[in-house]
Amino acid sequence: MKSTRDRILHTLLNHPRCSINELADAVGINGISVRHHLSNLQGDGLIAVEEERHGVGRPRLVYSLTEKGMERFPTRYLRLTNRLLDQLKETLPSEVVDRLFVQMATDLGTDIAQKVQALPIEEKLEVIKEVLSQEGFSVEWEKQGDHYLIHEISCPYYQVGQQHPEVCSLDQTLISTVLAIPTAKVQCLLRGDQHCTYIVSDLAPSEDQPA
Protein backbone atom coordinates (compact mmCIF):
# COMPACT_ATOMS: atom_id res chain seq x y z
CA MET A 1 0.00 0.00 0.00
CA LYS A 2 1.53 3.30 -1.08
CA SER A 3 1.76 6.14 1.40
CA THR A 4 -0.08 9.39 0.74
CA ARG A 5 3.28 11.00 0.00
CA ASP A 6 4.07 8.38 -2.64
CA ARG A 7 0.60 8.67 -4.19
CA ILE A 8 1.04 12.43 -4.57
CA LEU A 9 4.43 11.96 -6.24
CA HIS A 10 3.05 9.28 -8.55
CA THR A 11 0.12 11.50 -9.49
CA LEU A 12 2.49 14.33 -10.39
CA LEU A 13 4.59 11.91 -12.43
CA ASN A 14 1.60 11.04 -14.60
CA HIS A 15 -0.14 14.43 -14.45
CA PRO A 16 2.32 17.32 -14.10
CA ARG A 17 1.12 20.77 -13.05
CA CYS A 18 -1.73 19.64 -10.79
CA SER A 19 -3.59 22.03 -8.52
CA ILE A 20 -4.27 21.29 -4.86
CA ASN A 21 -7.89 20.35 -5.61
CA GLU A 22 -6.82 18.03 -8.44
CA LEU A 23 -4.30 16.32 -6.17
CA ALA A 24 -6.87 16.00 -3.36
CA ASP A 25 -9.32 14.30 -5.75
CA ALA A 26 -6.64 12.00 -7.20
CA VAL A 27 -5.23 10.94 -3.83
CA GLY A 28 -8.54 10.84 -1.99
CA ILE A 29 -7.84 13.20 0.91
CA ASN A 30 -8.96 16.70 1.77
CA GLY A 31 -7.26 19.88 0.66
CA ILE A 32 -5.83 20.71 4.08
CA SER A 33 -4.06 17.35 4.28
CA VAL A 34 -2.76 17.73 0.73
CA ARG A 35 -1.32 21.15 1.59
CA HIS A 36 0.52 19.62 4.55
CA HIS A 37 2.08 16.88 2.41
CA LEU A 38 2.95 19.32 -0.38
CA SER A 39 4.70 21.59 2.08
CA ASN A 40 6.86 18.70 3.29
CA LEU A 41 7.58 17.48 -0.23
CA GLN A 42 8.55 20.97 -1.30
CA GLY A 43 10.83 21.26 1.72
CA ASP A 44 12.54 18.02 0.67
CA GLY A 45 13.10 19.44 -2.82
CA LEU A 46 10.91 16.81 -4.50
CA ILE A 47 8.27 19.15 -5.95
CA ALA A 48 8.11 22.71 -7.25
CA VAL A 49 5.21 25.15 -7.23
CA GLU A 50 4.36 28.07 -9.49
CA GLU A 51 1.42 30.29 -10.28
CA GLU A 52 -0.72 29.58 -13.34
CA ARG A 53 -3.40 31.86 -14.75
CA HIS A 54 -6.60 30.20 -15.93
CA GLY A 55 -9.07 32.79 -17.09
CA VAL A 56 -10.44 35.58 -14.92
CA GLY A 57 -9.46 35.82 -11.25
CA ARG A 58 -6.46 35.06 -9.16
CA PRO A 59 -3.86 32.65 -10.54
CA ARG A 60 -3.84 29.19 -9.01
CA LEU A 61 -0.88 27.25 -7.67
CA VAL A 62 0.22 24.21 -9.68
CA TYR A 63 2.69 21.58 -8.60
CA SER A 64 5.17 19.44 -10.51
CA LEU A 65 8.09 17.12 -9.79
CA THR A 66 11.60 18.52 -9.58
CA GLU A 67 14.55 16.65 -11.05
CA LYS A 68 15.15 15.19 -7.59
CA GLY A 69 11.53 14.09 -7.47
CA MET A 70 11.79 12.43 -10.88
CA GLU A 71 14.79 10.45 -9.67
CA ARG A 72 12.54 8.69 -7.13
CA PHE A 73 11.09 6.61 -9.96
CA PRO A 74 12.75 3.77 -11.87
CA THR A 75 14.33 4.96 -15.10
CA ARG A 76 16.45 3.62 -17.94
CA TYR A 77 18.96 6.46 -17.76
CA LEU A 78 21.79 4.07 -16.88
CA ARG A 79 21.12 1.87 -19.88
CA LEU A 80 20.86 4.87 -22.20
CA THR A 81 24.03 6.44 -20.78
CA ASN A 82 26.03 3.27 -21.30
CA ARG A 83 24.77 2.91 -24.86
CA LEU A 84 25.65 6.52 -25.65
CA LEU A 85 29.14 6.15 -24.22
CA ASP A 86 29.64 2.85 -26.05
CA GLN A 87 28.72 4.57 -29.32
CA LEU A 88 30.92 7.57 -28.53
CA LYS A 89 33.93 5.34 -27.86
CA GLU A 90 33.31 3.37 -31.03
CA THR A 91 33.14 6.56 -33.08
CA LEU A 92 35.96 8.66 -31.59
CA PRO A 93 39.57 7.89 -30.62
CA SER A 94 40.00 7.17 -26.91
CA GLU A 95 42.11 10.29 -26.34
CA VAL A 96 39.33 12.46 -27.79
CA VAL A 97 36.76 10.85 -25.48
CA ASP A 98 39.06 11.43 -22.51
CA ARG A 99 39.45 15.09 -23.48
CA LEU A 100 35.68 15.52 -23.68
CA PHE A 101 35.23 14.40 -20.08
CA VAL A 102 38.09 16.58 -18.88
CA GLN A 103 36.81 19.59 -20.81
CA MET A 104 33.30 19.29 -19.35
CA ALA A 105 34.67 19.32 -15.82
CA THR A 106 37.18 22.06 -16.61
CA ASP A 107 34.48 24.36 -17.98
CA LEU A 108 32.36 23.95 -14.86
CA GLY A 109 35.34 24.18 -12.53
CA THR A 110 36.70 27.32 -14.18
CA ASP A 111 33.44 29.19 -13.63
CA ILE A 112 33.47 28.25 -9.94
CA ALA A 113 37.21 28.93 -9.53
CA GLN A 114 36.78 32.51 -10.69
CA LYS A 115 34.17 33.11 -8.00
CA VAL A 116 36.16 31.55 -5.14
CA GLN A 117 39.66 32.58 -6.17
CA ALA A 118 40.21 34.83 -3.13
CA LEU A 119 38.85 32.35 -0.57
CA PRO A 120 41.03 30.30 1.80
CA ILE A 121 41.42 26.69 0.76
CA GLU A 122 39.08 25.34 3.42
CA GLU A 123 36.28 27.60 2.20
CA LYS A 124 36.99 26.41 -1.34
CA LEU A 125 36.66 22.84 -0.09
CA GLU A 126 33.25 23.67 1.34
CA VAL A 127 32.22 25.07 -2.06
CA ILE A 128 33.44 21.90 -3.76
CA LYS A 129 31.50 19.82 -1.24
CA GLU A 130 28.32 21.74 -2.07
CA VAL A 131 28.83 21.58 -5.84
CA LEU A 132 29.50 17.85 -5.82
CA SER A 133 26.53 17.34 -3.50
CA GLN A 134 24.32 18.97 -6.12
CA GLU A 135 25.72 16.46 -8.64
CA GLY A 136 24.74 13.55 -6.38
CA PHE A 137 27.99 12.94 -4.46
CA SER A 138 28.28 12.67 -0.70
CA VAL A 139 31.56 14.38 0.19
CA GLU A 140 33.60 14.98 3.33
CA TRP A 141 37.07 16.47 3.72
CA GLU A 142 39.67 16.54 6.46
CA LYS A 143 43.10 17.98 7.10
CA GLN A 144 45.95 15.62 7.92
CA GLY A 145 49.27 17.29 8.62
CA ASP A 146 50.22 19.47 5.67
CA HIS A 147 47.65 18.08 3.25
CA TYR A 148 43.90 17.65 2.82
CA LEU A 149 41.91 14.51 2.04
CA ILE A 150 38.65 14.70 0.12
CA HIS A 151 36.46 11.62 0.60
CA GLU A 152 33.61 10.82 -1.78
CA ILE A 153 31.45 8.64 0.44
CA SER A 154 29.01 7.92 -2.38
CA CYS A 155 29.32 8.42 -6.13
CA PRO A 156 26.46 8.86 -8.63
CA TYR A 157 28.74 7.66 -11.44
CA TYR A 158 29.55 4.29 -9.86
CA GLN A 159 27.30 2.17 -12.07
CA VAL A 160 28.42 3.93 -15.28
CA GLY A 161 32.04 3.93 -14.14
CA GLN A 162 32.15 0.13 -14.01
CA GLN A 163 31.90 0.07 -17.81
CA HIS A 164 33.30 3.52 -18.53
CA PRO A 165 35.95 4.49 -15.94
CA GLU A 166 36.63 7.66 -17.93
CA VAL A 167 33.83 9.32 -15.98
CA CYS A 168 36.08 9.31 -12.92
CA SER A 169 38.02 12.20 -14.46
CA LEU A 170 35.00 14.49 -14.05
CA ASP A 171 35.10 14.99 -10.30
CA GLN A 172 38.89 14.89 -10.04
CA THR A 173 39.28 17.52 -12.74
CA LEU A 174 36.59 19.68 -11.14
CA ILE A 175 38.33 19.55 -7.75
CA SER A 176 41.75 20.37 -9.22
CA THR A 177 40.37 23.22 -11.30
CA VAL A 178 38.48 24.88 -8.44
CA LEU A 179 41.45 24.62 -6.07
CA ALA A 180 44.00 25.48 -8.79
CA ILE A 181 46.06 22.68 -7.20
CA PRO A 182 46.69 19.20 -8.65
CA THR A 183 44.99 16.37 -6.80
CA ALA A 184 45.90 12.70 -6.70
CA LYS A 185 43.50 9.80 -6.22
CA VAL A 186 44.70 7.55 -3.40
CA GLN A 187 41.59 5.37 -3.06
CA CYS A 188 39.05 4.32 -5.67
CA LEU A 189 35.65 2.69 -5.31
CA LEU A 190 36.12 0.93 -8.66
CA ARG A 191 39.32 -0.69 -7.36
CA GLY A 192 37.47 -2.14 -4.39
CA ASP A 193 38.19 0.60 -1.84
CA GLN A 194 35.46 1.72 0.51
CA HIS A 195 35.21 5.07 -1.28
CA CYS A 196 37.17 7.42 -3.51
CA THR A 197 39.69 9.70 -1.82
CA TYR A 198 41.74 12.54 -3.27
CA ILE A 199 44.76 14.10 -1.65
CA VAL A 200 45.65 17.77 -1.95
CA SER A 201 49.21 18.33 -0.79
CA ASP A 202 50.78 20.98 -3.03
CA LEU A 203 49.45 23.93 -1.04
CA ALA A 204 50.36 27.48 -1.94
CA PRO A 205 52.66 29.13 0.64
CA SER A 206 50.00 31.71 1.54
CA GLU A 207 47.58 28.89 2.44
CA ASP A 208 50.02 26.45 4.01
CA GLN A 209 52.38 28.73 5.91
CA PRO A 210 53.24 32.41 6.21
CA ALA A 211 54.89 33.78 3.07
N, C-alpha and C positions, 0 to 999 in steps of 0.2 A: 504494500500500500504506500503510495507516494505521499510525502508530506505536503502541506499546503504550500510551503516555499518551493518545493520541486514542481508542483502543479502550475504555479505562477510562471516559473522559468520556462517550463515546457510550453505553456500557452504562448508566451512571448516568442519562443522559437518558431512556432508555426504561424503566429499572427502578430507580427511586429507592429509597434505603434498602437497599442491598446490603451483605452482610457480606463479609469478606475472602475466605472460601471461595467464595462465590457469584461474586465478581469474578474470582477465580483460574480458576474453571471457565469463565466466560464469555469471558475473554480468552485462556485457554490457556497460562497460565504458573503457576509455583508460588507458594505463599503468601508466601514470603520476598521474592520479586521484586515481588509486588503491594504488600506493605507499603512497600517502598522507593519505588515510584512514588506511592503514596498520600501518603506523607510529603512528597514534593516538591510534589504537587498541593495539599496542604493549606497548605504554606508559601507557595505562590503565590496563595492565597485562592480557589482554584477549587472546592474541595470542603469540606464540613463533616462532622464526625463526632460521633456521640452514642451513648449507651448505650441498648440496647433489651432489655427483659426478654422471655423467650420460655419460659415454663414454669419448672421447677425449675432451680436452679443459677445460676451467675454470669451477669449480663447480657452480651450480645454487643455489639460495636461495629458500627454501621451507618453507611454513607456516602451522601451525597447532594450534588448540585451546589449551589453557592452562586449568588447572583444573578450574580456575575462569571463563574462557570462557565457559566451558562445563556446569557450573552451571547456565548459562543464559537460558538454555533450560529445559522444563518440564521433570522431571524424576520420577521414582518410588522408589527412594532411601528410602523415608520415610516409604513406605509400606513394603519394604524388611527389613529395620532396625527393625521395630516393630515385624515383623514375626520372625526374628532371635532372638530378645530378648525374645519374648514369648516362643520360643522353648528352649532357654537357661534356663529360669526360671522354665520351666516344667521339665527339665532334672537334674538341679543342685539345691542343697539346697540354700535358699535365702542368707545365710551368705557367701557362696562361691561366688555367683554372686556379692554381695557387695564388697568382697575382690578383685575380678577381676577388677572392676572399679577403686577402690582405688589404686591397684597395677599399672595399666596403667598410671594413673596420677603421681604416685610416681616415676616411672621410668623416665618419661619425666622431672619432676620437679627436680629430683636429678642431672641429667645431667646439667641442667641450673644452679642449686644452686652452683655447683662446680665452674662454670665459673664466678659467680657474688658474691662469698662469701665475698670478701674484699670490696665490694661497699657499700656506705651508703644506708640506707633503701629507700630513695626517688629515687635513681638511680635503685634500684632493682624493685621498683614499675613501673618505666618506662619500664624496661625489661619485666615485667609481662604484662603490657599493650600491648606491641608489640607482645609477644607470643600469647596472647589470641586473638589479632586482626587477626593474621594469621590463627587462628582456627575459625574465623567468628564472634567473639564477638566485641561489641563496648564498650570500657571500659574507665572510667574516675576515678581519685582518688583525694582525698582532705584530708588536715589535719585539725582536729578539736580538739583543746586543746592538750591533751597528747596521742591522738590516730589518726589513719588514717581510712578513709572510702574508700572502693573500690566499685564503682558503675558499674554494668554491664547493660548498657543502652539497649542493645539488646543481645539476646542469640540464637545461632544456634541450641541449643538442645531443644528449647521450645516445639515444636510439639511432639518430642519423649518423652520428660519429662512428658507430660500429662498422658501418659500410663505407663511410666517407670521412676519414679522420682529418681531412683538410679543414673541416669546420672548426677544429680546435684552434686554428690560427685567429679566428674572429675575436675571441675574448682576450687572448694574449696580446694581439696587436692593439686592441682598444686600450688596454691597461698601459702598455708601453707608450702609446701616443699621448694619452692624457697626462701621464707623469713626466713625459719627456726623458725617461730613463729606461734602458733596456731591462727586460724581465726574463727570468729563466724558469722553466717548468721543472719542478723537482719531484712532483707526484702527479700521477695521471690516472683518472678513473678507468680509462680504456686499457691501461696496463695492469689493472687489478688492484690499484690502490684504493683506499677508502674514499678519497676525493681528489680533485685537482688542486695543486698548490703551486703558487708562483712566488719566487723570491726577488725582492728588490734590494740590491746591496750597493749599487753604484750611486750613492747619494751625493748631491751637490754639496760643496763645503758649507754654504750658507744654511743648509737644512740639516747637516750632520754635525757640524761643529762650527765654532766662531771662525769667521774668515780671517 
